[in-house]
Amino acid sequence: QVQLVESGGGLVQAGGSLRLSCAASGRTFSSYAMGWFRQAPGKEREFVAAISLTGGRTYYADSVKGRFTISRDNAKKLASLQMSSLKPEDTAVYYCAADQYGSSSYARSTEYDYWGQGTQVTVSS
């Protein structure tokens, strides 16, 4: 079992930056690929970014590519999402998720075994 706790959300002006963190506890963190998803009001949850077990591979949604950076520190059991050049359309609840052993379907929410409670990100225009 893995417990995930997100932090770092908040209110920021368009063009600003935020760094989200996801602290994991429980089973071996390095056995899980990590992903970030987001859900805006009235919309379905959507993939944002994912990182492989060792951090050697990263994947991004087209909407955030070049603006967001996902990373992980297996020793600290921590995954992070650095968000820059934020836009009002980035406003959503952001969730981190863990996928045991990882898979090629990293963008599919159903592939993930554990989820955090979410953290709100609001970008004002």
Secondary structure, 3 states (H helix, E strand, C coil): CEEEEEECCEEEECCCCEEEEEEEEECCHHHEEEEEEEECCCCCCEEEEEECCCCCCEEECCCCCCCEEEEEECCCCEEEEEECCCCHHHCEEEEEEEEECCCCCCCCHHHCCEECCCEEEEEEC
